[in-house]
Amino acid sequence: HGVAVAVVTAAGYEYNVEKYEFRLSGLLEYFKAKKLTQEECERFYLFGGECNYLLHLGEDFRLHPVRETGRGGWMTATKHLPDSPANWNEEELKALLNTAEEAVRVSMEDQGIRGRIIRKKRSVGLVPTSGTAISREALDETVLRCQSKLSAMNGSAGPNLPFCAFNGGSDAWVDVGNKRVAVEVLSSYLGVNPQEILHIGDQFLNTGNDFAARAICPCIWITSPEETTYILKAILRLAGIDYKLDNEKETKAILAGKLSGQKEGPAAVDFNEMDRRTSLVQGMDVYTGQ
């Protein structure tokens, strides 16, 4: 139906395709089993490292790097955007990561965190040592300290590059770039108005990496895969698109609004409830599903 889908993830392996494919192996196998056409495959993208490494799905159901520069290059095509990675200065990038790494190191010492620091090309992370775990509070504290130190750069003007400091659940990271930049780049590269883009995520607090996307496009705040499924079904229904699920019983239940011969169950989408929620959240840019 002409819709492009992109997975925007903090996972940054540069263009080491196999690592991304491992993380998405179930989804890629599903695409293959469904025998997506070449045109459908080409509308699936993955943005790694928040907004640093762009890949697309090929007709072989493998991920392939999108050319960065030259004719058709995504960086070349988005150089007019002030925050595009195409315009980043390597010295400023290094200064940002050095500041973040020092903030992480001090946080580890102050809190007695048993962990180690990982420095990548465009990110710095705090991960637990083998067999241990870092508490959510300690990770949040580390993120807040990084945000504070980075905001104090350049006479409290902050760094000259966009960044994202976030709690990943079991680790904490500071990435150069963020999901706002990713959406902005995809919007320009694919020729889609930001108002026609929907960002679905589960980390919209100020220690989460979906937070920045709120500044560029409509967002839906979900808490589980089940909520994502609910939202996608609702979108298809509102768009007037016929669709078929693998589970025929569930398909009939959704189309009928209830389970056959039963009262409405969890498999059915309650469109009256959806309309009620839609009315309540007019003017809001998040959807909590509560």
RABEL-V970553 format. One record per residue. N is the residue number from 0. RES is the residue in one small letter. SS is DSSP state (@ for helix, = for strand, . for the rest). PSI is psi as a letter, one per 30 degrees, with the letter a starting at -180 (NA if undefined). Layout:
N,RES,SS,PSI / N,RES,SS,PSI
//
This chain:
0,h,.,g / 1,g,.,g / 2,v,.,k / 3,a,.,k / 4,v,=,k / 5,a,=,k / 6,v,=,j / 7,v,=,j / 8,t,.,l / 9,a,.,f / 10,a,.,j / 11,g,.,j / 12,y,.,g / 13,e,.,b / 14,y,.,h / 15,n,.,i / 16,v,@,e / 17,e,@,e / 18,k,@,e / 19,y,@,e / 20,e,@,e / 21,f,@,e / 22,r,@,f / 23,l,.,g / 24,s,@,e / 25,g,@,e / 26,l,@,e / 27,l,@,e / 28,e,@,e / 29,y,@,e / 30,f,@,e / 31,k,@,e / 32,a,@,e / 33,k,.,f / 34,k,.,h / 35,l,.,k / 36,t,.,l / 37,q,@,e / 38,e,@,e / 39,e,@,e / 40,c,@,e / 41,e,.,f / 42,r,.,g / 43,f,=,k / 44,y,=,l / 45,l,=,k / 46,f,=,j / 47,g,=,l / 48,g,.,h / 49,e,.,d / 50,c,.,g / 51,n,.,e / 52,y,=,j / 53,l,=,k / 54,l,=,l / 55,h,=,l / 56,l,=,k / 57,g,.,l / 58,e,.,f / 59,d,.,g / 60,f,.,g / 61,r,.,l / 62,l,=,k / 63,h,=,k / 64,p,=,k / 65,v,.,k / 66,r,.,k / 67,e,.,e / 68,t,.,l / 69,g,.,a / 70,r,.,k / 71,g,.,g / 72,g,.,k / 73,w,@,e / 74,m,@,e / 75,t,@,e / 76,a,@,f / 77,t,.,g / 78,k,.,f / 79,h,.,f / 80,l,.,k / 81,p,.,e / 82,d,.,g / 83,s,.,k / 84,p,@,f / 85,a,@,f / 86,n,@,g / 87,w,.,k / 88,n,.,k / 89,e,@,e / 90,e,@,e / 91,e,@,e / 92,l,@,e / 93,k,@,e / 94,a,@,e / 95,l,@,e / 96,l,@,e / 97,n,@,e / 98,t,@,e / 99,a,@,e / 100,e,@,e / 101,e,@,e / 102,a,@,e / 103,v,@,e / 104,r,@,e / 105,v,@,e / 106,s,@,e / 107,m,@,e / 108,e,@,e / 109,d,@,e / 110,q,@,f / 111,g,.,h / 112,i,.,k / 113,r,.,j / 114,g,=,a / 115,r,=,l / 116,i,=,k / 117,i,=,k / 118,r,=,j / 119,k,.,a / 120,k,.,e / 121,r,.,h / 122,s,=,l / 123,v,=,k / 124,g,=,l / 125,l,=,j / 126,v,=,l / 127,p,=,l / 128,t,.,l / 129,s,.,k / 130,g,.,g / 131,t,.,l / 132,a,.,l / 133,i,.,k / 134,s,.,l / 135,r,@,e / 136,e,@,e / 137,a,@,e / 138,l,@,e / 139,d,@,e / 140,e,@,e / 141,t,@,e / 142,v,@,e / 143,l,@,e / 144,r,@,e / 145,c,@,e / 146,q,@,e / 147,s,@,e / 148,k,@,e / 149,l,@,e / 150,s,@,f / 151,a,.,f / 152,m,@,l / 153,n,@,h / 154,g,@,h / 155,s,@,g / 156,a,.,f / 157,g,.,l / 158,p,.,l / 159,n,.,f / 160,l,.,k / 161,p,.,k / 162,f,=,l / 163,c,=,k / 164,a,=,k / 165,f,=,l / 166,n,=,j / 167,g,.,g / 168,g,.,e / 169,s,.,f / 170,d,=,l / 171,a,=,k / 172,w,=,l / 173,v,=,j / 174,d,=,k / 175,v,=,k / 176,g,.,l / 177,n,.,a / 178,k,@,f / 179,r,@,e / 180,v,@,e / 181,a,@,e / 182,v,@,e / 183,e,@,e / 184,v,@,e / 185,l,@,e / 186,s,@,e / 187,s,@,e / 188,y,@,e / 189,l,@,f / 190,g,.,h / 191,v,.,k / 192,n,.,k / 193,p,@,e / 194,q,@,f / 195,e,@,g / 196,i,.,k / 197,l,=,j / 198,h,=,k / 199,i,=,k / 200,g,=,l / 201,d,.,g / 202,q,.,i / 203,f,.,g / 204,l,.,l / 205,n,.,f / 206,t,.,g / 207,g,.,l / 208,n,.,g / 209,d,.,f / 210,f,@,e / 211,a,@,f / 212,a,@,f / 213,r,@,f / 214,a,@,f / 215,i,.,f / 216,c,.,l / 217,p,=,k / 218,c,=,l / 219,i,=,k / 220,w,=,j / 221,i,.,l / 222,t,.,f / 223,s,.,l / 224,p,@,e / 225,e,@,e / 226,e,@,e / 227,t,@,e / 228,t,@,e / 229,y,@,e / 230,i,@,e / 231,l,@,e / 232,k,@,e / 233,a,@,e / 234,i,@,e / 235,l,@,e / 236,r,@,e / 237,l,@,f / 238,a,.,f / 239,g,.,g / 240,i,.,k / 241,d,.,k / 242,y,.,l / 243,k,.,k / 244,l,.,l / 245,d,.,e / 246,n,.,j / 247,e,@,e / 248,k,@,e / 249,e,@,e / 250,t,@,e / 251,k,@,e / 252,a,@,e / 253,i,@,e / 254,l,@,e / 255,a,@,f / 256,g,.,g / 257,k,.,l / 258,l,.,k / 259,s,.,k / 260,g,.,g / 261,q,.,l / 262,k,.,l / 263,e,.,k / 264,g,.,a / 265,p,.,f / 266,a,.,f / 267,a,.,k / 268,v,.,k / 269,d,.,j / 270,f,@,f / 271,n,@,e / 272,e,@,e / 273,m,@,e / 274,d,@,e / 275,r,@,e / 276,r,@,e / 277,t,@,e / 278,s,@,e / 279,l,@,e / 280,v,.,g / 281,q,.,k / 282,g,.,f / 283,m,.,l / 284,d,.,g / 285,v,.,l / 286,y,.,j / 287,t,.,f / 288,g,.,g / 289,q,.,NA
//
